[in-house]
Amino acid sequence: MPHTNDTTRPVTDRYITFVDIDCDGNARRIMEHIERHLEIPERNNVFWQYFTKKRQGGAGSGSGPAPDDLFLIHSNINQVRELFETWEDEEALELLMQLEEECC
């Protein structure tokens, strides 16, 4: 049972809100959108090359383990948003906003 505060109302763990939310699956779907954009040469640049290597971890960048998709998106959320806004990918933007609200 959760501990209580001074008013004897239960204090819940904030992570309980993640129950039944597919954060990993939604992050994977956002990565699929990113990958589709980056397959088009004019949408790729030095940052996205770095991002792709970072996602691969030691195998791609030579430094550290591969971060999970949710962490990588959260760490670069402004660049991801800019990519989707620039190329008017409304579906990806909606999914990104959902992920940010539910999981980041």
N, C-alpha and C positions, 0 to 999 in steps of 0.2 A: 504494500500500500504506500502511495506517495506520502512524504512528510507533509506537515501542515504549517501554515504561517500563523501569525498572531491571531488571525480571525477564525482559525480552525478550518479554513477553506483549503482543500488539497492543492498542493503545488505540483503541477505536472512537469515532466521532462519535456523541454521544447522539441526534442527529436521525435516525440510521439506523433507529430504531424506528418512524418514521413511514411507512416503506415499506409499501405495500399497506393503509394505513389511510385511509379516506375522511373526513378531518377536516372538510373543507368541506361534504361531503354530509351528514354527521351534524349539523353546526352548522345547516345549512339546514333539516333535519327538526325540530330543536329550535325554530327560529324559527317553523315552521309550527304547532307546538303552542302557542307563545306567542300567535301571531296568532289561533288558534281561541279561546283563553281571552279575549283582549281584545275579541273581537267581542261578548262578553256584557257589557253595560254595568256590572253590579255588580262585575265583575272588573277593571275598568279604574280607574285613579286617576292622580294627577298624576305619580307616578314613571313609570308605563307610558306616559303621553303624552310625557314627556321622552325615554324610551327609544326610542319610535317615531320621534320627530323626530331623535334622535341617529343612528339607523340610516339615515335618509335623507340625512344629511350636510348640506352647504350648501343643498340644495334644500328641506330641511325645517326645519332649525334655524338656518340662516344662518351656521353656523360650521364651517369645515373640511370635508375630504372625508368621505365616508361610510366608516365603519369596516367591515371585513369581519365577517361574522356570528360567526366563531370568536372574534375579539378582543372583540366587544361582549358575547358570552355570558360569556367568561372574566372580563371586567372587572366583570360584574354577576352573577356566579354565585350568590351568596347570595340575591339577590332572585329570580332565576329559580327556584332550588330552593324558596324559600318559596312562590312562585306555584303550583308543581306540588304541593307538599305540602298547601297550603291546600285545593286543589280535588281532592285525591286522584287525581292523574293519574299512576298507577304506570308506565305505558308511557313517558311523558315523563321521569319520574324515573330510570328505568333507562337511557334513552338519555343523559340528562345525566351520570349517573355514568360511563358508558362514555366519553363525550366528555372528561370531566375526567381520567380515568385515562390515556386514550390520547393526548390532544391538547393538554391545558393544562399 
